[in-house]
Amino acid sequence: ENVPENKRSAKFVCALVLAYPEGKKYIIQEECNGRISFNPRGKFGFGYDPIFLIPEYNKTFAELGNKIKNKISHRGKALRKMIEIINDSGDGSLHHS
């Protein structure tokens, strides 16, 4: 409350690790930058989604819906990168849509 807009920056961070018994490991970290809105908005998502505002869309995560949220979110970006690493490493085959 009473925090000016220019001091409401926020980010979500997702870290994923894939470690194999023989010692090979992959570490991925992705972020999604945004702002804390003045009021909760939207009906989708969970947790902080109604107050996490994405400036490029002028919408909160809770207003975006799953398709766009998964495209830009910290989790979506990290999981896509992990799938790419697994597919490129020959350690298995995962596909995403």
Backbone bond lengths (Angstrom), bond angles and torsions (degrees), N, CA, C in turn:
res aa  C-N    CA-C-N  psi(-1)  N-CA   C-N-CA  omega(-1)  CA-C   N-CA-C  phi
1 E - - - 1.431 - - 1.525 109.56 -
2 N 1.309 116.39 143.76 1.462 123.15 177.91 1.523 113.33 59.11
3 V 1.314 117.73 23.79 1.466 121.59 175.69 1.525 106.76 -98.82
4 P 1.341 118.14 123.65 1.463 119.98 -178.19 1.534 111.85 -63.77
5 E 1.323 115.42 154.87 1.465 121.35 -176.22 1.525 112.54 -56.28
6 N 1.326 117.91 -38.65 1.469 120.18 -178.02 1.526 113.18 -69.92
7 K 1.318 117.69 -6.01 1.474 121.22 177.44 1.529 111.55 -114.79
8 R 1.326 117.12 19.42 1.457 121.88 -177.55 1.527 112.25 -108.61
9 S 1.313 117.25 25.55 1.465 119.02 179.31 1.528 109.67 -68.25
10 A 1.323 114.63 149.34 1.466 120.85 -178.81 1.519 108.17 -154.88
11 K 1.324 115.93 162.49 1.454 118.95 173.44 1.515 109.45 -152.55
12 F 1.313 113.98 148.09 1.454 121.93 170.30 1.518 106.71 -99.64
13 V 1.322 117.16 143.22 1.465 122.61 178.32 1.521 108.34 -128.43
14 C 1.329 115.84 135.77 1.465 121.67 174.65 1.521 108.10 -123.58
15 A 1.319 116.39 127.73 1.466 121.74 175.79 1.523 108.33 -118.53
16 L 1.329 115.97 130.49 1.461 122.50 177.46 1.517 108.94 -124.40
17 V 1.312 116.28 142.06 1.464 121.63 176.80 1.518 107.99 -130.70
18 L 1.321 115.10 133.15 1.458 122.12 172.66 1.519 105.99 -118.42
19 A 1.331 116.65 115.31 1.468 121.03 -176.69 1.522 109.40 -123.23
20 Y 1.323 115.28 131.89 1.458 122.03 178.44 1.526 109.53 -101.07
21 P 1.335 117.48 150.14 1.472 121.13 -178.60 1.531 113.68 -55.24
22 E 1.334 117.11 -32.71 1.467 119.58 -178.54 1.529 112.99 -77.71
23 G 1.337 117.05 -1.09 1.458 119.88 173.67 1.515 116.07 111.26
24 K 1.314 117.87 -17.37 1.468 119.51 179.10 1.526 108.79 -68.00
25 K 1.349 115.81 135.81 1.456 118.66 178.03 1.523 110.98 -144.68
26 Y 1.291 114.04 153.96 1.459 122.67 177.35 1.525 107.04 -126.75
27 I 1.314 115.92 133.31 1.460 121.44 178.41 1.526 107.62 -123.14
28 I 1.304 115.56 127.63 1.464 121.46 -179.25 1.518 108.23 -125.96
29 Q 1.315 115.91 136.10 1.461 120.88 172.99 1.519 108.27 -135.35
30 E 1.307 116.22 128.16 1.463 122.24 177.76 1.524 109.20 -129.49
31 E 1.314 115.37 153.73 1.461 121.57 -178.10 1.519 110.97 -128.99
32 C 1.299 114.98 156.71 1.458 122.28 170.13 1.524 106.44 -132.03
33 N 1.319 115.48 116.82 1.461 120.96 -177.71 1.520 110.82 -92.56
34 G 1.307 115.54 144.93 1.451 120.24 179.29 1.513 111.06 -163.22
35 R 1.320 114.11 -157.21 1.463 121.84 179.15 1.527 108.65 -138.21
36 I 1.304 115.99 158.42 1.457 121.23 173.61 1.531 107.18 -88.77
37 S 1.320 116.43 121.56 1.470 120.10 -178.56 1.532 110.33 -73.57
38 F 1.314 115.16 162.73 1.458 119.93 179.33 1.525 111.43 -74.06
39 N 1.338 116.41 -29.43 1.462 121.18 -179.23 1.523 109.50 -138.13
40 P 1.336 118.27 147.34 1.465 120.41 174.85 1.530 110.34 -61.61
41 R 1.349 115.67 140.73 1.464 121.04 179.81 1.518 109.06 -142.06
42 G 1.309 116.54 140.54 1.454 121.73 174.02 1.512 113.34 98.33
43 K 1.349 114.44 166.22 1.465 119.60 -175.63 1.521 113.25 -125.22
44 F 1.324 118.33 -2.25 1.461 121.34 -178.79 1.528 110.20 -95.26
45 G 1.319 115.57 167.28 1.455 120.81 172.27 1.514 113.37 81.38
46 F 1.324 114.44 -158.16 1.461 121.69 -174.80 1.521 109.12 -156.60
47 G 1.311 116.03 172.94 1.462 120.80 174.12 1.517 113.03 57.52
48 Y 1.324 115.43 -122.57 1.460 121.93 -176.32 1.526 113.59 -85.58
49 D 1.325 118.47 0.57 1.467 121.34 -176.49 1.534 114.01 -51.06
50 P 1.334 120.38 -40.20 1.471 119.50 -178.93 1.536 114.97 -68.24
51 I 1.331 117.92 -15.83 1.473 118.95 -179.71 1.526 112.89 -116.09
52 F 1.348 118.26 -2.67 1.465 120.92 -180.00 1.524 108.60 -90.76
53 L 1.320 115.98 103.89 1.461 123.76 -173.74 1.523 110.58 -92.93
54 I 1.319 116.16 130.47 1.465 122.43 175.65 1.528 107.23 -98.60
55 P 1.333 118.63 107.29 1.465 121.31 -174.75 1.532 114.31 -56.30
56 E 1.340 117.74 -37.17 1.465 120.51 -177.79 1.526 112.17 -62.11
57 Y 1.308 117.19 -26.86 1.466 122.33 -179.61 1.530 111.95 -106.61
58 N 1.325 117.20 -12.40 1.460 123.23 -172.64 1.529 110.79 51.65
59 K 1.342 115.15 38.31 1.460 122.14 178.56 1.522 108.82 -138.89
60 T 1.334 114.75 154.41 1.457 119.31 173.42 1.524 108.81 -83.13
61 F 1.324 116.35 164.26 1.465 120.14 174.44 1.529 110.39 -54.45
62 A 1.324 117.36 -36.96 1.466 121.55 -178.03 1.521 112.68 -69.40
63 E 1.328 118.03 -15.81 1.466 121.90 177.69 1.523 112.51 -95.96
64 L 1.309 117.96 -16.80 1.464 120.91 -171.38 1.521 114.59 -78.60
65 G 1.292 118.53 -33.44 1.459 120.46 -172.48 1.520 109.76 85.79
66 N 1.321 115.58 161.67 1.467 120.81 -171.61 1.520 114.89 -64.37
67 K 1.324 118.76 -38.35 1.466 120.26 -174.68 1.531 111.39 -60.65
68 I 1.302 117.03 -51.50 1.469 120.31 -179.13 1.524 110.24 -72.36
69 K 1.332 116.94 -41.79 1.464 119.73 179.98 1.524 110.65 -57.52
70 N 1.325 117.67 -46.66 1.466 120.52 -179.93 1.524 112.21 -64.61
71 K 1.312 117.38 -29.32 1.466 121.35 178.89 1.529 111.69 -69.56
72 I 1.327 117.40 -38.44 1.466 120.21 -172.23 1.524 114.26 -107.67
73 S 1.327 117.69 -10.69 1.467 119.52 -174.03 1.522 112.73 -72.96
74 H 1.306 115.07 158.61 1.460 122.90 177.14 1.525 110.88 -58.97
75 R 1.317 117.41 -41.18 1.469 120.95 -179.89 1.521 111.52 -68.93
76 G 1.324 116.51 -45.11 1.460 120.26 179.84 1.516 111.94 -60.50
77 K 1.334 116.63 -45.16 1.469 120.20 179.71 1.522 111.28 -64.29
78 A 1.332 117.08 -41.99 1.471 120.53 -179.36 1.529 111.29 -66.63
79 L 1.319 117.15 -42.65 1.468 119.78 -179.99 1.522 111.98 -66.04
80 R 1.326 117.54 -40.55 1.475 119.48 177.22 1.526 110.99 -62.30
81 K 1.327 116.70 -39.96 1.460 120.25 178.48 1.529 110.65 -66.06
82 M 1.341 117.48 -40.53 1.465 121.11 178.42 1.530 110.70 -63.95
83 I 1.324 117.42 -42.95 1.467 120.88 177.41 1.522 110.14 -59.62
84 E 1.318 116.92 -42.77 1.466 121.27 178.49 1.528 110.84 -61.20
85 I 1.315 117.53 -43.78 1.469 121.55 179.49 1.521 110.47 -63.04
86 I 1.322 117.17 -45.56 1.468 120.44 -179.91 1.522 110.51 -62.22
87 N 1.315 117.32 -45.59 1.468 120.52 179.69 1.525 111.98 -64.49
88 D 1.331 117.56 -41.17 1.466 121.39 -178.37 1.521 113.07 -73.84
89 S 1.338 117.19 -24.29 1.462 119.84 -176.02 1.519 113.00 -84.24
90 G 1.324 116.93 -12.33 1.454 119.67 -177.36 1.517 112.78 76.29
91 D 1.327 117.59 12.67 1.464 122.12 -178.48 1.521 112.73 -88.91
92 G 1.278 117.29 5.65 1.458 121.20 -178.21 1.501 108.23 155.39
93 S 1.278 116.20 -179.45 1.452 119.70 -179.92 1.517 109.22 -135.49
94 L 1.304 115.48 113.88 1.454 121.92 175.17 1.512 107.69 -122.16
95 H 1.284 116.27 141.99 1.462 120.67 179.19 1.516 108.88 -126.85
96 H 1.293 115.93 147.27 1.459 120.88 175.99 1.508 108.88 -128.51
97 S 1.317 114.77 160.75 1.465 118.88 178.10 1.504 110.00 -122.03
